[in-house]
Amino acid sequence: MTEECGIADASQTGVAVISSELLLNGRKGFEKTAMARRCSICGKGPSVGNNVSHANNKTRRRWLPNLQQVRARLNGAVQRIRVCTRCLRSGKVEKVA
């Protein structure tokens, strides 16, 4: 393992492991894992397609889900999760004030 750059040797596992020091950058209060733009309840994520101009030029684009970060009760514990507005509106999440 090369400690100076924080990346583990990927020859045995096939996956490079990044140390927590690189992800945190020395700052407190940040999560150790990267957050995905995905609803934690239904799994809704970004969808892809094309912007189409009047001249019919096509460029790739993404539509991101409307995610809100809420404090919710999961398995008896209060956690901060990212939830899409459809799950919030349908009552799939028990919000905690």
N, C-alpha and C positions, 0 to 999 in steps of 0.2 A: 504494500500500500504506500503510495506516495503522499506523505503527510504534508509536504510543502504546498501542494495544490489542492488537497482535500478530496481527491478523486481516487477511489479504490481501483485495484487491478481488475479489469473486466474479463480477463482471459479464462478464469475458472467458472464464473457465474454467467457470463454473457451480458451482464447488466452493470453499468457504471453506477457506483454509489457515491453520492455527494454528501460530504460531512455537514453537520448541522451548523458549523461555524460559517460556511459559505452562504447558507440559506438565510441565516439570521443577520449576517453582516455586522455582528456586534451590537445589535439593537435589541432592547427588551420589548416584550409584548407582541412579537410577531410569531405566527404559526411556523412550525418546522416543515410543513408540507405545503405544496402549492395548491391554491384553491382553483377548482375547475368551475367553469360557468355552467353548472348543472344543478337542477333541483334535487335536494336530498330526499324528497318524498316520491316523486313520480319519475325522476331521471330525465326530465326534459332538458335538452341541450341546444346548442346553436344549430341552425339549419343553413344550408348553403344554396346559392343560386347565382343568377346573373343580373347585373344592372344592364338595362337595354336602353340605349340612347335613341334619339329621333332618327339618327342615321343608321340604326340597327347595329351599332358597335356593342359588343358584349364584353363586360369586365366582371370578374368574379367578386362576390360580396357575401357577407354573412348576416343573418338575422339572429340577434341574441335574445334569449328569453328574458322576460321581465322578472328578475330575481330580486327578492327583498331579504335582508338579513333580519331575522326575528329571534327573540328569545322564546323557545318552545319547550314544553315538557315532553321528554323522550325517556321512556322506561323509568319514570319516577324522578328523573334528574332534569334539571334545567340546563339547556345547552343553547348556544347561539348557532343557528343553522341558516343556510340559504334556501329559500323556498320560492317557487314561482307563484304569481298572483292567483292563478287558477286554483292551486291547492289551498291558498289562504281563503279564497272566496267560498270554496266548496266545504270548508270546515274540516279538512283532513289534518290540520295542525291545531293543537291546543296552545294558544299563545299565553304567555305569562307576563303580567304587567310589571 
